[in-house]
Amino acid sequence: MNTRSVRKVVKGKSQTKNRGAELVQRLERFSEELEKAESVSDVFTVRAVRANIEPKSSSAGELKKARNILRMSQGVFAKFVGMSPSTIQDWEQGVNPPAGPVCRLIDEIIHAPTYFRARVRSLVAVSAGGSRTKKKSTFCQ
């Protein structure tokens, strides 16, 4: 059998196709489908995905940086992440490191500060007397 062609049996009939032409045809289809679809998995079966999305550990300095990006005191940041102020203080002093979802949030705040500043502003309203009051929100409930 010629190494440049492959023999296929389709509905009982033999058919010889050039491997190169078949490969080009499949790659063209792949390219066309990718242009139409939002993601590869919309069109093709994705059997393996490798992603480095585990939350990394956050240091006391990173926590303080995230808190400063949001311009929050330890007490306000504690409310924002659903923890006690003493927990935030312990994290910043290195007594206990933050873990899991809070590390992800810290990393996201550092990498998208504009979004999180706007999000925090949307949670706060100014009353007629000038003092700030919390808006009703579905965020983190």
C-alpha positions in Angstrom: 0.0 0.0 0.0 1.3 3.5 -0.9 2.3 5.4 2.2 0.9 8.6 0.7 -2.7 7.3 0.6 -5.1 5.5 3.0 -7.7 3.0 2.0 -11.2 3.5 3.5 -14.3 1.4 3.3 -17.5 3.4 3.0 -20.8 1.5 2.8 -19.1 -1.5 1.4 -17.1 0.5 -1.3 -13.4 0.9 -1.3 -12.1 4.4 -1.6 -8.6 5.8 -1.7 -7.8 9.3 -0.5 -4.6 11.2 -0.4 -3.6 11.7 3.3 -2.4 15.2 2.7 -5.6 16.4 1.0 -7.7 14.8 3.8 -5.5 16.5 6.4 -5.8 19.9 4.7 -9.6 19.4 4.4 -10.0 18.5 8.1 -7.8 21.5 9.2 -9.8 23.8 7.0 -13.1 22.6 8.7 -11.5 22.9 12.1 -10.5 26.5 11.3 -13.9 27.4 10.0 -15.7 25.9 13.0 -13.3 27.8 15.4 -14.2 31.1 13.7 -17.9 30.4 14.2 -17.9 29.1 17.7 -17.2 30.8 21.1 -15.0 27.9 22.2 -13.5 24.7 20.9 -15.7 22.7 23.1 -18.8 24.1 21.4 -17.9 22.2 18.3 -15.4 19.5 19.2 -15.1 17.0 22.1 -12.4 18.2 24.4 -11.0 15.2 26.2 -8.3 16.8 28.4 -7.9 20.3 29.7 -4.8 21.4 31.7 -5.2 24.6 33.5 -3.2 26.1 36.3 -6.2 27.5 38.3 -5.5 26.4 41.8 -5.5 29.4 44.2 -2.0 30.2 45.2 -1.0 31.0 48.8 -1.3 34.7 49.7 1.2 36.4 51.9 0.4 39.0 54.5 1.8 41.6 52.1 -0.5 40.5 49.3 -3.5 40.7 51.6 -2.6 44.2 52.7 -2.0 45.2 49.1 -5.4 43.9 48.1 -7.0 45.7 51.0 -5.2 48.9 50.2 -6.3 48.6 46.5 -9.8 48.6 47.7 -9.0 51.4 50.2 -10.6 49.5 53.0 -9.8 49.2 56.7 -9.3 45.8 58.2 -12.9 45.9 59.6 -14.5 46.8 56.3 -12.4 44.3 54.4 -13.4 41.6 57.0 -17.1 42.3 56.2 -16.3 42.2 52.4 -14.8 38.7 52.6 -17.1 37.5 55.4 -14.5 37.1 58.1 -13.9 38.7 61.5 -11.6 41.7 61.8 -9.4 39.7 64.1 -8.9 37.1 61.4 -7.8 39.8 58.9 -5.5 41.1 61.5 -4.0 37.7 62.2 -3.5 37.1 58.4 -1.8 40.5 58.0 0.5 39.8 61.0 1.4 36.4 59.7 -0.2 34.5 62.6 -2.4 32.4 60.3 -2.2 32.6 56.5 -5.4 33.0 54.5 -6.5 29.9 52.5 -8.6 28.7 49.6 -11.3 31.0 48.3 -9.9 34.1 50.1 -6.5 33.5 48.4 -8.3 33.4 45.0 -10.1 36.7 45.9 -6.9 38.4 46.9 -5.2 37.3 43.7 -8.2 38.5 41.6 -8.3 41.9 43.4 -4.6 42.4 42.7 -5.0 41.5 39.0 -8.3 43.4 38.4 -8.3 46.3 40.8 -10.5 48.5 38.6 -13.3 46.0 38.5 -13.2 45.4 42.3 -13.0 49.1 43.1 -16.1 49.7 40.9 -17.8 46.7 42.5 -17.2 48.0 46.0 -18.5 51.4 45.0 -21.7 49.8 43.7 -22.3 48.3 47.2 -22.0 51.7 48.9 -24.5 54.6 48.7 -24.2 58.1 50.0 -27.2 59.3 52.0 -28.5 62.9 52.1 -26.6 63.5 55.3 -23.3 62.6 53.7 -22.8 59.4 55.7 -22.3 56.2 53.7 -24.9 53.4 53.9 -24.8 49.9 52.6 -26.8 49.2 49.5 -28.9 46.1 49.3 -26.9 43.7 47.1 -26.8 40.1 46.0 -23.0 40.1 46.0 -21.5 37.5 48.5 -24.8 36.6 50.1 
